[in-house]
Amino acid sequence: VFAFANRDRMTPELWVILEELILKTLPEFRSDLYATILLSVTKTSPELLRPAFLSRVEADVLTKMTSMTTRTASNIAWSFAKVEAGGDRLWTAFEKFFIARHNDMKSTHVLCVD
């Protein structure tokens, strides 16, 4: 999957299969894995990220955020920002998360959203 996304080869047909797999297994799906997938797809084919999918991922992120690493959270935040998704609850949770962990963050985790 990453190979397809990173080489601009993620087709809508392939994404539909991957999206379905992620949504079927969302409670068990590792947040760091879908963070990487979101990041790859956002960089190459953001138009594939449908609001219904992002809404389900957002709900899952809110339940898993306290156990995420700063890298995972920043990748998810960047992806949601890039496609202008996510509600107030998500962005408030991200804000609290990053403030609470600011001492643990490395420069590679700095999130810039305009």
N, C-alpha and C positions, 0 to 999 in steps of 0.2 A: 504494500500500500504506500509506504513512504517513498519508495522508488518511483512509483507512478506520480505521486503528488510533487515530488521534488524535481521531476523532469517535465513538468507541465503535461503530463500524460493522464491525469485524472479525468476520466470521461464521466459524463452524467450517469451513464449506465453502471459504471464501476462504483461511483459514489453512492447510488441508490442501494446497492448491495451492502456496502460498508456501513452506511447510515442505518439500515435495517438491523444489521448485526450489532451495532453499538446500542441502539435503542432496546433491542431484545434483551441484552445483557447488562443494561445500564447499572443496576444496583451492584453488580459484581465487577463491572468494568473498572479497571484501574484509572484513576483520574490523571495520572502522569502519562498514560498511554493515549487517552483521548485528547489531552492537552497537546501532545506532539502531533497527533493527526490534525487537530484543529489548526495548529500553527502552520503545518504544511499546506493544508487546503486553503487557508486564508491567504497565504502568500501567492499561491498559484492560480486558484480558481474560487475566489470568494463568493461568486454568484451561485455556487452549488450549495452553500449553507442556507437552508431554508429556515424561516422563522419558527416553524413548528419543531424542527429538530433542535434549534438553539434554545427554545423555551424548555424543552425536556432536559437538555444538558444543564441549563441554568439552574433548574430545580435540583438536579443531582449535585451540582457544584456547591450549592448552598448547604446541602447536608454533609458534604465531605470536606469542606474548606478547612476546618480546624485541624485535619490530619494531613493537609497538603504541605509540600515543601514550597519555599518562596519561588523557586523556578517553575514549578507546576502552576501555581497561582498566577504568576506573571505571564506565562505563556497563554493561559486561558483568558486573562484580562486583556492582553494585547489582541488576541483574536476577536473577542467580543467588541473591543473598541474599534478595530479595523473595519468591521462590518456594521458598526453602529447598532449593536444589539445589547440586550440586557436591561433589566428594569432597575428602579431605585434601590430595591432590596439587595440586588447583586452588587451594585456599585458601592453602597454603604458597607456591605460586608467586606468587599475588597479593601476599602479605605481603612476599616478597623483592622483587618488582617495585616496590611502593610505597616500601619502605625505600630501595631503590637510587635511586629518582627523587624522593625527597622534596624536594630542592632545586629541582627543575624544576616542582613542582606549584603550581597557582594555587588560590586559595580555592574556585573553582568546581569543582575536582576533588576536594575533600575528601570522603571516603567515610565515611559513618556507618552502621554496621550494629550493631543491638543483638542 
